């Protein structure tokens, strides 16, 4: 596309109202770092002091000139308040005037046992976080269960119209198989615990790389709007996905 055609395309977009011009701006100017409000704050619970704790922010950037970047995290050990400020870089226009969805998984890290308050949007959005004491009762290291090695999770409707989560991952030996997937619902957070059957400790398992997909039906009484599915994984991390629940009429 030559320069005349490109100029006309931008001008036409401006007339149509789909692009927002910013007079005097240049594309090579340094972007501003700005705070971005979130619409939803999701805080999974059930963490122990040995877990890597995550929270999830969900919302919209104002237009196409914003790019999500690192959050600012401040943890006050005295008050147990965790303040999270989502940040974005704001670039010069022209900009497409449309809301841009974002979901950001915030890695808080390990915390001492206790009750915490997580806040964002300058304290407007708050959630409680309870970190349990590590009792050391697990047979398989830091966790009480041997979880499946999960890589991804997605939520969609099944053939009968019900919402289901599909967890995907890779078994790494031929002894691995599912025992159950526990489903715990706490408000708009659905926790999935993909528990494996006990594996013999005699080393008689053959190494493999076997992909798996397992479907798990979600509860019928989910809250309308945005919800979080939170899945524990064998490597100590968690897999998280935010999805929408439509109202029924």
N, C-alpha and C positions, 0 to 999 in steps of 0.2 A: 504494500500500500504506500503510495507516494505521500509527500507532506500535505498537498492540497486536499487529497481525499481524507487523510487522517484529521486535518483541521475541520473539515466539513462534518465528519462523523461526530466529533466532540461537540461542535456547535449544535448539530441536530439533537444530540442527547440532552444538551442544556435546555433547548426549547421544549423538549418533551417532559422535562422535570425529572429525568432519571439520573442525571449527573449534577452534583453540587459543585459549582465553581468556587475557588478561594482566591480572590484577587491578590496579585503580588506574590503568590506562592510559586515555588519551583520544585521540580521532582528531585533535584539533587540536594535540597535542603535537609538538614538533620531532623529526624523525626522527634517529636516530643514524647516523653514518657509520662503517661497519665494514669490515674486510678479509674477502674471500671467497676461499676456496681454489678452484682449478680442478682438473678431472679430467685434462685434456689440454692440453699446450702444443705448438703447431705452429709451426715456424720454416722457411718456405721459404728455399731458397738460390738461387744464381744471380744475386744482386744485384751491381751495380757501385756504385762510389762516387758515381755520378750518379743513382742510383735512390732513390725513396721507399720505405724498407724497412718492411714490416709483419710482425707476428707475430699469431697467433690463439690466444685462450684459449677453452676449451670446458668446460662443467661444469653445475652445478645450484645454484640458490639454495635455501636450506633450506625455505622455505615462502612463502606468498603475501604476507607482510608485508615482503618484501625487494624492492627495486627497484634494478636495475643502474645504476651511474653511472660516472663517469670513472675510469680506472686511475691509479695513481701510478707514474711511470716515472723511474728514476734510472740515469743512464749515467756510469760512472766511466771517464774518458778514459785514466787511467794503467793500470788493470788490464783494461780492455775488458770489464768485467762490466756487463750490463744487467739491473737488477732491476725486475720489474714486479709491482705489487700491485693486484689487482682489488678494487674497492671497490663497496659497495652501501649504500643507505639503508634502515635498518630502522625501519619504522613500527609504531605500537602496533596491537594486535589488536582484535577476534578475527581469527585467521589460518586459512586453509585449510591443513591439514597435508599438503602434497604437494610433492614436488620440482619446481622450476620450471627448465626447461632454459634455458641461455644460451650464446650464441656471441658473442664480442667481438673485433673486428678492431682491433688496437692499432697505431696509426701512430707508428712510431719516428722516421721521417724519414731524411734522408741521413746516412751515416756515412763516416768515412775508411776507406780500404782496410785490411784486417787481419782477424784472427780474434777473435771475440767469444764470450762465454758469456752466454746468455739464461737467466734463472732466475725462478721464481715460487713461490708457496707457501713463502716464507721459505727458498728454496734447495732445496726438496725436488724440484721439477721443474726440470730443466735441459736445454738443447739448445745445440748449437754453431751459430754463424752465421759464415759466411765471406763477407766483402765484397771483391770483386775490384777491382783498380785499373782505372780508366777508361782504356782504350787509345786511345779516340778514333778507332777504325777504322770506325765505322758510317757508312753512306752517308746515313742519314736522321736526322741529329742525334744525340741522346745514346744511342740504341739501335742495335744492330747490324742489327736487322730493322725493317721497317715492319709493325707489328702492326695487326690489325683493331680498330676502335673498339667494344670490348665494353662493354655496360652491365650484363649479368647472366649468371649461370651457375646451373644446377640439375642434380641427378643423379637419375636414375630408371632403371627397368628397361625395356629395349626389348622388342619383341614376342617375341624369342627368349629372353627371360629374362636377358640380359646387361646389366650396368650401363653406362650411357652418360651423358656430360655433354652438356647442351644449352647452347651459348653463344648469347647474343642481343645484338644491337647495331644500329647504324645506319650504313650507308654514306652518305657525304656528297658523293660525286660518282660519275659513271657509269663511271669507270675502275677503281674498287675491285672486286677479286675475290680469293678465297682462292687461295693457292699450296699451302699445306699447314697442318696443325695438328700440331706436334710434341708428343709425349707423353713426359714424363720422370718416372719414378717413383723417389722417394727415400724408402724406408720407407713411412710413412703420409701422405706428401705427394706429390700428383700434380700436376705442373706442365704446363700447356697453353700452348704458344706459337702463337697464331693468326696465322701469317705471310701477308702479302698478296703478290701478284705485284708486280713492279716497275711503278711508275707513271711515265709520261713526264714530264719536267720542263718541257715546253714550254707547259704551261697549257692544253692542248687538251681538258680534261675538263669535262663539264657538271655544275654543281652539282645535287644531288638530295638527298632525304631518304628513303632506301630501307631499311626494316627487314630484318634477316636473322636466321635461326636456323640454326645448324649443329650437327649431332649428331656426337659423337666417342666411339667405343667406348673404354671404360677397360680396363686390363689385367685378365686373368682371375685373377691371383694376388695380389689386394689383401689386405692384412692385415685380419683379422676385427676389428670394432670401429669406432671413429670414425676417419675419414680426412678429409683436406683436399684440395680441388681448388682450385688457384691459377692464375689466368688473367691473363696480361699484356694490357694495353690500350694503344691508340694515344696516349692522353692522358698516359701516364707512370704511371698508377695501376695497381692490380691488383684483380681481382674474386675474392673468396674465398667458398667455401661448405664447411661441414663436413657430412658425410653418414655413414651407418652401413652397414657391410658385415656381413651376417648369416652365421653359420657354415653350412657345407654338411654334410649328413649322408648 
